[in-house]
């Protein structure tokens, strides 16, 4: 808006005032200095906000942010609850067409989460299951055998038992005693595992991931059969089923051995004695008491 008389030379006219135009003031610039668009006298800024006004402004901002967070969490919770499988019937279930197309030994169609979506997935999981089952069978025999045979063997050889540090229990992450094994042992263990794994990498990838190639790889098959046990197809299928069943059982057994060994503090057969049971009861009672 023009300020003062509009025409030059009129009595009472202020020099230069008629040529000055002030910029309009928006609500966002209440605390900013007014700026003249053209040359003229400066305009003094508005009154600065008081402390109470600043506090009230910050509080409005915080309340708005908190309301936004609450609304987002409410939406997210409702969305997750709608998608959550809360009953057994809500689980997707197995794709039986995948199982029927391969007909692997030991398959009973149990896949409630539908992890084996394709033949490649099913073969990959079977490969992992067989390898873990074999490791578990070796672990069960080695865990118990070390506790029963190592100390007598060390005595006969005149050597110190490596189970002295663990009170006769098998060395492990939870029982301790792994520091006794040198770097050569761990290097050899990793080398053997890498050698076994690399022996079938090519067959796994070519047999599982190439659509134009035959399914030429049987999970876990290293071609190791020096005595010809699997020469007959029917006998081979029977041996595969037995290996899978024993491997599954061994995985449960090894988990039980480790748990019982840690809880009881005893060697095989990992039974509680009166003192250990009493200590556990006392610790539990102490933790439950106020």
C-alpha positions in Angstrom: 0.0 0.0 0.0 1.2 3.5 -0.7 1.9 5.6 2.4 1.4 9.4 2.6 0.5 11.8 -0.2 0.5 10.3 -3.7 1.7 13.2 -5.8 5.1 14.8 -5.7 5.5 18.4 -4.8 2.3 18.6 -2.8 2.5 20.5 0.5 3.3 18.1 3.4 4.5 15.4 1.1 7.3 13.2 2.6 10.3 12.8 0.2 10.5 9.2 -1.1 7.7 7.9 1.0 5.3 7.7 -1.8 7.7 5.5 -3.8 8.1 2.9 -1.0 6.0 -0.3 -1.1 6.1 -2.7 1.8 6.0 -6.5 1.2 2.9 -8.2 2.5 3.5 -10.1 5.8 2.5 -13.7 5.9 1.8 -15.7 9.1 5.1 -17.6 8.6 7.2 -14.4 8.7 5.8 -12.8 11.8 9.1 -13.0 13.5 11.2 -12.1 10.5 12.2 -8.5 9.7 10.0 -6.7 7.2 11.7 -6.3 3.9 11.1 -3.4 1.5 10.8 -4.4 -2.1 12.2 -1.1 -3.3 14.5 1.4 -1.8 13.1 3.2 1.3 13.4 3.5 5.0 13.8 0.2 6.9 10.9 -1.2 8.9 11.4 -2.4 12.4 10.6 -6.1 13.1 7.6 -7.2 15.0 7.8 -8.0 18.7 9.7 -11.3 19.4 7.8 -14.2 20.9 7.7 -14.6 24.6 9.1 -17.6 26.4 5.6 -19.0 27.1 4.7 -18.6 23.4 7.8 -20.6 22.4 6.9 -23.3 24.9 3.4 -23.5 23.7 4.6 -23.7 20.1 7.0 -26.6 20.9 4.3 -28.4 22.8 1.9 -28.2 19.8 4.7 -29.6 17.6 5.5 -32.5 20.0 1.8 -33.3 20.4 1.3 -33.4 16.6 4.3 -35.7 16.2 3.1 -38.0 19.0 -0.4 -38.2 17.4 1.2 -39.1 14.1 3.3 -41.9 15.7 0.2 -43.3 17.5 -1.8 -43.4 14.3 1.1 -45.1 12.4 1.5 -47.8 15.1 -2.3 -48.4 15.2 -2.3 -48.9 11.4 0.7 -51.1 11.5 -0.7 -53.2 14.3 -4.0 -53.7 12.6 -2.3 -54.6 9.3 0.0 -57.2 10.9 -2.8 -58.7 12.9 -4.8 -59.1 9.7 -1.9 -61.0 8.0 -0.8 -63.0 11.0 -1.4 -66.8 11.0 -2.9 -67.2 14.4 -4.3 -70.8 14.1 -3.0 -73.9 12.4 -5.7 -73.5 9.8 -4.3 -70.1 8.8 -0.9 -71.7 7.8 -0.4 -71.9 4.0 0.3 -75.6 4.0 2.4 -77.8 1.7 2.3 -77.8 -2.0 1.8 -81.5 -2.5 2.4 -81.2 -6.3 6.1 -80.4 -5.5 6.4 -83.4 -3.2 4.7 -85.7 -5.7 6.8 -84.6 -8.6 10.1 -85.6 -6.8 9.0 -88.4 -4.5 12.0 -88.2 -2.2 12.5 -90.9 0.5 11.0 -89.9 3.8 8.6 -87.3 2.5 5.2 -87.3 4.1 4.0 -83.9 2.8 4.7 -82.1 6.1 5.4 -78.5 5.2 2.9 -76.3 7.0 4.7 -73.0 6.1 5.1 -74.0 2.5 8.9 -73.5 2.5 9.4 -75.9 -0.3 7.6 -73.7 -2.9 9.5 -75.3 -5.9 11.4 -78.5 -6.6 14.6 -76.5 -6.2 13.6 -75.4 -2.7 12.7 -79.0 -1.7 15.9 -80.4 -3.0 17.9 -77.7 -1.2 16.2 -78.3 2.1 16.6 -82.1 1.7 20.3 -81.6 1.1 20.6 -79.5 4.3 18.6 -82.1 6.3 20.8 -85.0 5.2 24.0 -83.1 6.0 22.8 -82.0 9.4 21.5 -85.5 10.1 24.9 -87.0 9.2 26.7 -84.5 11.4 24.3 -85.2 14.2 24.9 -89.0 14.0 28.7 -88.4 14.1 28.2 -85.9 17.0 26.1 -88.3 19.1 28.7 -91.1 18.7 31.6 -88.7 19.3 30.1 -86.9 22.2 29.3 -90.0 24.2 32.4 -91.9 22.9 34.8 -89.1 24.0 33.4 -89.2 27.6 33.5 -93.0 27.8 36.7 -93.8 26.0 39.0 -90.8 26.1 40.2 -91.0 29.6 41.0 -94.8 29.5 42.8 -94.3 26.2 44.8 -91.4 27.6 45.8 -93.5 30.6 46.9 -96.4 28.4 49.0 -94.0 26.3 50.4 -92.2 29.3 49.0 -88.9 28.1 47.0 -86.2 29.9 43.3 -86.4 29.3 41.8 -83.5 27.5 38.7 -83.9 29.6 40.4 -82.9 32.8 39.4 -79.3 32.3 35.7 -80.1 31.9 35.4 -82.7 34.7 35.1 -85.6 32.2 32.5 -83.9 30.0 33.0 -83.5 26.2 34.7 -80.2 25.3 32.2 -77.8 23.7 31.2 -74.2 23.6 29.1 -74.6 26.7 31.3 -77.0 28.6 34.5 -75.3 27.8 37.8 -77.0 26.9 37.9 -76.0 23.2 41.0 -73.9 23.8 43.1 -77.1 24.1 42.8 -77.8 20.4 45.4 -76.1 18.3 45.0 -74.2 15.1 46.0 -77.3 13.0 43.0 -79.2 14.3 40.6 -76.4 13.3 42.3 -75.9 10.0 41.9 -79.6 9.2 38.3 -79.6 10.3 37.4 -76.6 8.1 39.4 -78.1 5.2 37.5 -81.4 5.3 34.2 -79.7 5.5 35.1 -77.4 2.5 36.3 -80.4 0.5 33.1 -82.3 1.0 30.9 -79.3 0.3 32.9 -78.4 -2.9 32.6 -81.9 -4.2 28.9 -81.4 -5.2 28.6 -77.7 -5.7 28.6 -78.0 -9.5 26.0 -80.8 -9.5 23.8 -78.8 -7.1 23.7 -75.7 -9.1 23.4 -77.4 -12.5 20.8 -79.8 -11.2 18.7 -77.4 -9.2 18.8 -74.0 -10.9 19.0 -74.7 -14.7 15.7 -75.4 -16.2 17.1 -76.8 -19.4 19.1 -79.6 -17.6 17.9 -82.8 -16.0 17.5 -83.1 -12.3 20.7 -85.1 -12.2 21.7 -84.7 -8.5 20.3 -86.6 -5.6 20.7 -84.7 -2.4 23.5 -85.8 -0.3 24.8 -88.3 -2.9 28.6 -88.2 -3.0 28.9 -91.5 -4.8 30.6 -93.1 -1.8 29.6 -96.8 -1.8 32.8 -98.9 -1.7 30.9 -102.1 -0.7 28.1 -101.8 -3.2 25.3 -101.6 -0.7 23.2 -99.4 -3.1 23.6 -101.5 -6.2 20.0 -102.6 -6.1 17.5 -99.6 -6.5 15.0 -101.1 -4.0 17.8 -101.6 -1.4 19.2 -98.1 -2.1 15.8 -96.5 -1.4 15.5 -98.5 1.8 19.0 -97.4 3.0 18.2 -93.8 2.1 15.1 -94.0 4.2 17.0 -95.5 7.1 19.7 -92.9 6.9 17.2 -90.1 6.9 15.2 -91.5 9.9 18.3 -92.1 11.9 19.6 -88.6 11.0 16.4 -87.0 12.2 16.5 -88.9 15.4 20.2 -88.0 16.0 19.4 -84.3 15.6 17.0 -84.6 18.5 19.3 -86.8 20.5 22.3 -84.5 20.1 20.3 -81.5 21.2 19.2 -83.5 24.2 22.7 -84.6 25.1 24.0 -81.0 25.0 21.1 -79.7 27.1 21.3 -82.4 29.7 25.1 -82.1 29.9 24.9 -78.4 30.6 22.0 -78.6 33.0 23.2 -81.6 35.1 26.9 -80.9 34.9 27.4 -84.7 34.7 28.8 -87.1 32.1 26.8 -89.7 30.1 24.0 -90.6 30.7 23.6 -87.0 32.0 21.3 -87.7 34.9 20.6 -85.4 37.8 22.2 -86.4 41.1 20.7 -85.3 44.4 23.1 -82.5 44.9 22.6 -81.0 41.4 18.8 -81.4 41.7 18.9 -79.7 45.1 21.0 -76.8 43.8 18.5 -76.2 40.9 15.6 -76.3 43.3 17.3 -73.9 45.6 18.2 -71.5 42.8 14.6 -71.6 41.5 13.2 -71.0 45.0 15.6 -68.1 45.5 14.6 -66.5 42.3 10.9 -66.9 43.0 11.2 -65.4 46.6 10.6 -61.7 47.0 
